[in-house]
Amino acid sequence: MPSVISGYDTLDVLGTFLGVYVALAALATLVGMPWQYTGGTAVMVIQAVGTVLALVVAVAFLALLHRSD
């Protein structure tokens, strides 16, 4: 019985799912604004920068995974 992803490299499919998951998690964190419950500007800045960096890493991972040679 052929699999659903026959013809595709398994790591490409898993990598795509991982990249999309990390990107969606970063966007959900930004939308949820968790820094509104912290006490201090420094913590707020660290959380915002970390969330944006997670989004950048996810997009870079997806771009690296799907770039054409």
C-alpha positions, 0 to 999 in steps of 0.5 A: 500500500503506497503511503500518502507522501509517496514520491516525497522525501520524508525529511522534506515533509517533516521539515516543512511541518516543523517550520510551519509549526514554529512559525505558527507558535511564534505568531501565536505568542505575538498575538497572545502578548504574554509580556503584558503579564510580566513585571518589567521592561527588560523581560518584555523586550527579551520576550518580544525579541525571542518571539521575533527570532523564533519566527525568523528561524522558522522562515529561514529554515523553510527557505533553506528547505525549499530553495531550488538548486 
